[in-house]
Amino acid sequence: MFTRSLFTFAAVTVFSVSAVAQDFPAELAPLQGATLLGRYAARGVQIYVCRVKGTTREWDFKAPEAELTDAQGRPFAKHYGGPTWEADDGSKAVGKVLVTEPAPKPGAVPWLLLSADSSATGILAGVRFVQRVNTVGGAGPTGACSTVGSELRADYTADYIFYK
C-alpha cells in the first residue's frame, strides 16, 4: 500500500511539473532535477522612475510591488525589489535573472527564469528557481520623462512558479 501511494505521489508530481512546463518556452525551464513548489498568481505594479541618463531624462525600472495568492485566492507572498518574494511565515527568496523572453502579449513585461537564494526555513526554504510567465501589462513608458524622481506605476498580473 505504501509503495503504491508513493508511486501515485511521484506520478502526480511528475505530471504537475510536466503540465506547468508546457506553459512556457523551453528556454525558461529550470535545471533538470528541480521540483515544483507551486504556482501563484500575482497582481500588482511595476514601478518606473524618471532618471537622468547621459544628457536626457528617461524612464527606468525601479521595482515590482505585488501580492501573490494560491489557487484558492489565499495570500501566499509579497513581491518587491531585489527581486524578492517574502512569504507570510517570513521566509524569503531573492532572485537573479538567468533568462528573459519577450512576452507574447503587447505591453506586458517579459517572461523570466531566475535563480534564487532562499531562507533556511519556512515555505520558501530551498527555492532555487522562479519563473515569471503569463504576464499582462506592466511594461514601462518609453521615451523621455519630464521630472527627475517622478514615478509611474504600471499595473500587471503574472504567474510565478517556484521550484526547489
LINBEL-V436310 format. One record per residue. N is the residue number from 0. RES is the residue in one small letter. PHI is phi in radians with two decimals (none if undefined). OMEGA is omega in whole degrees, -180 to 180 (999 if undefined). Layout:
N	RES	PHI	OMEGA
N	RES	PHI	OMEGA
This chain:
0	m	none	-180
1	f	-1.06	-180
2	t	-1.07	179
3	r	-1.11	178
4	s	-1.13	179
5	l	-1.11	178
6	f	-1.08	179
7	t	-1.07	179
8	f	-1.06	-180
9	a	-1.09	180
10	a	-1.12	179
11	v	-1.13	180
12	t	-1.09	179
13	v	-1.09	178
14	f	-1.06	-179
15	s	-1.07	180
16	v	-1.14	179
17	s	-1.10	-180
18	a	-1.11	178
19	v	-1.17	-176
20	a	-1.07	-178
21	q	-1.31	-176
22	d	-1.54	-175
23	f	-2.60	179
24	p	-1.09	-179
25	a	-0.99	-180
26	e	-1.08	-178
27	l	-1.64	-179
28	a	-1.26	176
29	p	-1.24	179
30	l	-1.01	178
31	q	-1.01	-179
32	g	1.72	176
33	a	-1.22	180
34	t	-1.94	-177
35	l	-1.20	171
36	l	-1.57	179
37	g	2.99	179
38	r	-2.05	-174
39	y	-2.34	179
40	a	-1.49	178
41	a	-2.03	174
42	r	-2.40	-179
43	g	3.13	-178
44	v	-2.39	167
45	q	-1.82	-174
46	i	-1.77	178
47	y	-2.09	-179
48	v	-2.23	178
49	c	-1.40	-178
50	r	-2.31	175
51	v	-1.44	176
52	k	-2.23	-176
53	g	1.16	-179
54	t	-1.85	-179
55	t	-2.12	173
56	r	-1.85	-178
57	e	-2.38	174
58	w	-1.31	-179
59	d	-2.34	179
60	f	-1.15	179
61	k	-1.88	-176
62	a	-3.02	171
63	p	-1.57	173
64	e	-2.61	-175
65	a	-2.63	174
66	e	-1.95	177
67	l	-1.85	179
68	t	-2.23	178
69	d	-1.45	-176
70	a	-1.09	179
71	q	-1.62	179
72	g	1.47	179
73	r	-1.44	178
74	p	-1.00	178
75	f	-2.04	-176
76	a	-2.80	170
77	k	-1.91	-176
78	h	-2.15	-179
79	y	-2.63	-175
80	g	-0.89	-179
81	g	2.51	-8
82	p	-1.24	-177
83	t	-2.22	171
84	w	-2.09	-179
85	e	-2.17	-179
86	a	-1.37	-180
87	d	-1.05	179
88	d	-1.47	178
89	g	1.62	179
90	s	-1.23	-176
91	k	-2.39	169
92	a	-2.29	179
93	v	-2.03	-173
94	g	-1.75	174
95	k	-2.38	-175
96	v	-1.13	175
97	l	-1.80	-176
98	v	-2.44	175
99	t	-2.13	176
100	e	-2.19	177
101	p	-1.02	177
102	a	-1.24	179
103	p	-1.23	-180
104	k	-1.68	177
105	p	-1.06	177
106	g	1.39	-179
107	a	-1.79	175
108	v	-1.14	-177
109	p	-1.09	171
110	w	-1.49	-173
111	l	-2.35	162
112	l	-2.11	180
113	l	-2.12	167
114	s	-1.49	-177
115	a	-2.46	166
116	d	-1.82	-174
117	s	-2.35	179
118	s	-1.09	178
119	a	-1.42	-180
120	t	-2.33	178
121	g	1.69	-175
122	i	-1.08	-179
123	l	-1.62	178
124	a	-1.03	176
125	g	1.44	179
126	v	-1.10	-179
127	r	-1.96	-178
128	f	-2.47	175
129	v	-2.37	173
130	q	-1.94	169
131	r	-2.04	-179
132	v	-2.39	177
133	n	0.96	-178
134	t	-1.34	175
135	v	-2.36	179
136	g	1.30	176
137	g	1.57	-179
138	a	-1.16	-177
139	g	-1.39	177
140	p	-1.19	178
141	t	-1.96	177
142	g	1.51	-176
143	a	-1.33	174
144	c	-2.12	-172
145	s	-1.71	-173
146	t	-2.06	179
147	v	-1.01	180
148	g	1.65	179
149	s	-1.23	-178
150	e	-2.04	174
151	l	-2.27	180
152	r	-1.96	-179
153	a	-1.85	180
154	d	-1.06	175
155	y	-2.65	169
156	t	-2.30	179
157	a	-2.86	169
158	d	-1.88	174
159	y	-1.95	-178
160	i	-2.05	-176
161	f	-1.86	179
162	y	-2.24	174
163	k	-1.79	999
